[in-house]
């Protein structure tokens, strides 16, 4: 096997696969099986080239250092997972938020601040979609105070999300009226990019978080998004993660998961209200 430069690429031994699988599971909760060896090897080869390392064993040793855990672990996460995201992905959730959750919540909590957590926020499309939905409700339906916390393990992806700049091909799923209200066109038309308006950017706070760590939130949330993240976890890790979410949800608060994900058969303090939509009980 050769890398992009025509050099012989290192091969991952079964022993190294086992060591990586154990490390990735302990640090990230992600299961890597023998069937994913070729995928893992190919994706990590890029990291070895970037770091000028000659073996997977050397790379794993680096990952287990303090610097490796802080700097390289997020890079490895990006390499072994697929960040597919878009504005207004799975739009039924945002319809349910504006048409059901918010009117009911405001009746029970007049004058209070609606708190949202977008967990696994990637490059920011989901939290900014959430912000657009809440701001539109505030402007059209009833004044609403709200805060949004958005977390991801990757510092690089969080920096990109905080910049809030998106190429034209990314914004096609945003309703036209929202584009007019909430996006700024670059003065340099050749850039073919937009930026989220400052008023909306200011409503979102980005933080780095590994789901395997303790959640350091003092506040409880009224709504948590964790969509298309749990597909990487085994049932045990999924259950532990959702239980942590439940501990940070207000009673009557809601949890949105991905439509390809399921909590069927789990013993959790949640009631399903609609596909991929749950309420804390």
C-alpha positions in Angstrom: 0.0 0.0 0.0 1.3 3.5 -0.9 0.4 6.9 0.4 -0.4 10.0 -1.7 3.3 10.7 -2.2 4.1 7.3 -3.6 5.8 6.2 -0.3 5.1 2.8 1.2 2.4 3.5 3.8 2.6 1.7 7.2 0.2 -1.2 7.7 -1.7 -1.5 10.9 -1.2 -4.8 12.7 -4.0 -6.6 14.5 -2.3 -5.8 17.8 -2.3 -2.1 16.9 -5.9 -2.3 15.9 -6.8 -3.8 19.3 -4.8 -1.1 21.1 -6.4 1.7 19.0 -9.9 0.2 19.6 -9.4 0.1 23.3 -8.0 3.7 23.4 -10.8 5.1 21.2 -13.5 3.4 23.2 -12.1 4.6 26.5 -11.6 8.2 25.4 -14.6 8.6 23.0 -17.0 5.7 23.6 -16.7 4.8 19.9 -16.5 1.1 19.0 -14.0 0.2 16.3 -14.3 -3.5 15.1 -12.1 -5.6 12.9 -14.3 -4.9 10.0 -13.3 -1.2 10.2 -9.6 -1.9 10.2 -9.1 -0.8 6.6 -11.1 2.4 7.1 -9.2 3.3 10.3 -5.9 2.6 8.7 -6.6 4.7 5.7 -7.9 7.7 7.7 -5.1 7.7 10.2 -2.4 7.5 7.5 -3.1 11.2 6.8 -2.4 12.0 10.5 0.8 10.0 10.4 1.9 11.9 7.3 1.0 15.3 8.8 3.0 14.5 12.0 5.9 12.8 10.1 5.4 9.6 12.1 6.4 6.2 10.8 4.1 3.8 12.7 0.7 3.6 14.3 2.4 2.6 17.5 4.3 5.9 17.6 1.1 7.7 16.9 -0.8 6.0 19.7 2.0 6.8 22.1 1.7 10.4 21.2 -2.1 10.4 21.6 -1.6 9.2 25.2 0.5 12.1 26.2 -1.0 15.3 27.7 -0.3 17.2 24.5 -1.6 14.5 22.3 -4.9 14.3 24.3 -5.3 18.1 24.1 -4.1 18.7 20.5 -4.3 15.5 18.5 -7.3 13.7 19.9 -9.8 16.1 18.3 -7.9 15.7 15.0 -8.3 11.9 15.3 -12.0 12.3 16.0 -12.4 14.2 12.8 -10.5 11.5 11.0 -12.6 8.5 12.2 -16.0 10.1 12.2 -18.1 11.7 9.4 -19.3 15.3 10.0 -22.4 15.6 7.8 -24.4 18.6 8.7 -26.6 21.2 7.1 -28.9 24.1 7.9 -32.5 23.0 8.8 -31.5 19.3 8.7 -34.5 17.1 9.8 -36.8 20.2 9.7 -39.7 18.5 11.6 -37.7 19.2 14.8 -37.7 22.9 14.2 -41.4 22.9 13.3 -42.1 21.1 16.6 -39.9 23.6 18.4 -41.7 26.7 17.1 -45.3 25.3 16.9 -45.4 23.1 20.1 -42.6 23.5 22.5 -42.3 27.3 22.6 -46.0 28.2 23.0 -46.4 25.6 25.8 -43.1 26.6 27.5 -44.0 30.3 27.5 -47.4 29.6 29.2 -45.6 27.8 32.0 -42.5 30.0 32.3 -43.5 33.6 31.6 -40.6 36.0 31.4 -38.0 33.3 31.8 -35.0 32.5 29.5 -35.3 29.4 27.3 -32.0 27.4 27.4 -30.9 25.2 24.5 -27.9 22.9 24.2 -26.7 21.8 20.7 -24.5 18.8 21.6 -22.1 17.7 18.8 -22.6 21.0 17.0 -19.9 20.4 14.3 -19.4 23.5 12.1 -22.4 25.4 13.5 -25.2 24.9 11.1 -27.5 23.3 13.7 -27.1 25.9 16.5 -27.5 28.7 14.0 -30.6 27.0 12.6 -31.9 26.8 16.2 -31.1 30.5 16.7 -32.9 31.5 13.5 -36.0 29.5 14.7 -36.0 31.1 18.1 -35.3 34.6 16.8 -38.1 34.3 14.2 -40.5 33.2 17.0 -39.4 36.1 19.1 -40.0 38.6 16.2 -43.3 37.1 14.8 -45.1 35.4 17.6 -44.1 36.4 21.1 -41.0 38.1 22.7 -38.7 35.4 23.9 -35.4 35.5 25.8 -33.1 32.5 24.9 -29.6 31.2 25.2 -27.8 28.6 23.2 -24.8 26.5 24.2 -23.1 24.6 21.4 -20.4 22.0 22.1 -18.1 19.8 20.1 -14.8 17.9 20.8 -12.9 19.6 17.9 -11.4 23.0 18.6 -10.8 23.5 14.9 -14.5 22.9 14.0 -15.6 25.2 16.9 -13.4 28.0 15.5 -15.0 27.5 12.2 -18.5 27.5 13.8 -17.7 30.7 15.7 -16.6 32.5 12.5 -20.1 31.7 11.1 -19.1 32.1 7.5 -20.7 29.7 5.0 -20.3 29.1 1.2 -23.3 29.8 -1.0 -23.9 26.1 -1.6 -24.4 25.5 2.1 -27.4 27.9 2.5 -29.9 26.5 0.0 -31.9 24.7 2.8 -32.4 28.0 4.7 -35.9 29.5 3.9 -35.7 32.6 1.7 -37.1 35.0 4.4 -34.6 33.7 6.9 -31.7 34.3 4.4 -32.9 37.9 4.0 -33.1 38.5 7.8 -30.2 36.6 9.2 -27.4 36.4 6.6 -24.9 39.0 5.5 -23.6 38.9 2.0 -19.8 39.5 1.6 -19.1 42.9 0.0 -16.6 41.0 -2.2 -19.1 39.2 -4.5 -16.4 36.9 -5.9 -16.2 35.2 -2.5 -19.7 33.7 -2.8 -20.1 33.4 0.9 -22.4 34.7 3.7 -22.0 35.3 7.4 -24.6 35.0 10.2 -25.7 38.4 11.4 -24.0 39.6 14.7 -27.3 39.6 16.6 -27.7 35.9 16.0 -24.0 35.0 16.5 -24.2 36.6 19.9 -26.9 34.2 21.1 -24.7 31.2 20.6 -21.9 30.3 23.0 -19.4 27.6 21.8 -17.6 25.3 24.2 -15.3 22.3 23.8 -16.7 19.1 25.3 -15.9 15.4 25.1 -19.0 13.3 25.8 -17.0 10.9 27.9 -16.1 13.7 30.4 -18.2 15.1 33.1 -20.6 17.8 31.9 -19.6 21.0 33.7 -22.9 22.8 33.2 -24.5 24.5 36.2 -27.6 25.4 34.3 -30.3 22.9 33.3 -31.6 23.0 29.8 -35.1 23.3 28.3 -34.1 21.6 25.0 -31.1 19.4 24.0 -30.2 18.5 20.5 -28.0 15.4 20.1 -28.6 14.3 16.6 -26.7 11.8 14.5 -24.0 11.5 17.1 -25.0 8.3 19.0 -24.7 6.2 15.8 -21.0 5.9 16.7 -21.7 4.5 20.2 -22.7 1.1 21.5 -25.9 0.6 23.4 -24.2 0.9 26.8 -22.5 4.2 25.9 -25.7 5.5 24.3 -27.6 4.8 27.5 -25.0 6.5 29.7 -24.9 9.5 27.5 -28.6 10.0 27.3 -28.8 9.6 31.1 -26.3 12.4 31.5 -28.5 14.5 29.2 -31.5 13.7 31.3 -29.7 15.0 34.4 -29.2 18.3 32.6 -32.8 18.6 31.3 -35.5 20.5 33.2 -38.6 18.3 34.0 -40.8 18.8 30.9 -37.7 19.7 28.8 -37.2 18.1 25.4 -34.5 16.0 23.7 -34.1 15.7 19.9 -32.1 12.8 18.5 -31.4 11.8 14.9 -34.1 10.1 12.9 -31.8 7.2 12.2 -31.3 6.7 16.0 -33.5 5.0 18.5 -33.9 4.8 22.3 -36.2 1.8 22.1 -35.8 -0.6 24.9 -34.0 1.8 27.2 -35.0 2.5 30.8 -34.8 6.3 30.8 -36.9 9.1 32.3 -38.1 10.1 28.8 -41.4 10.0 27.0 -41.5 9.8 23.2 -43.8 12.5 21.7 -42.9 12.1 18.0 -40.2 10.5 15.9 -36.8 11.3 17.4 -38.5 13.7 19.9 -38.6 13.0 23.7 -39.7 14.8 26.8 -38.1 14.6 30.3 -40.5 13.1 32.8 
